Amino acid sequence: MNDNARDDDHSDGHYTATGPTKHARAAYQPARTRLRRAAPSLDVVAAAEYLLTQPDAYLYRRRYLDLIAQTPGPDGTSITDYAAAERYLLTSAAKLHCQSCNSAPHKNR
């Protein structure tokens, strides 16, 4: 064996989230039990984009991040709940949009 070889040789192809390992493989999980996040609805994306164009966007972003909840799952893993944060984006964008519609000058027909 080469005495100059590095201890963290990547040639065996086994990797984990914390770095390469020589002998440990991540346990296989069926698709239904893997942790994943569904993409937000198009309404939520549109609301976020609208709020980010506002002068006080940092306030909306801060509140959104505060509303993201981390709860323990039944198997002890952490589950991230975005429901309250996404509702906040939708209601804030709707309120702000209504305020801008009510304050905008209306043209006479």
Buried (B, 14 or more C-beta within 10 A) or exposed (E): EEEEEEEEEEEEEEEEEEEBEEEEEEEEEEEEEEEEEEEBEEEBEBBBEBBEEBEEEEEBBEBBEEBBEEEEEEEEEEEEEBEEBBEBBBEBBEEBEEEEEEEEEEEEE
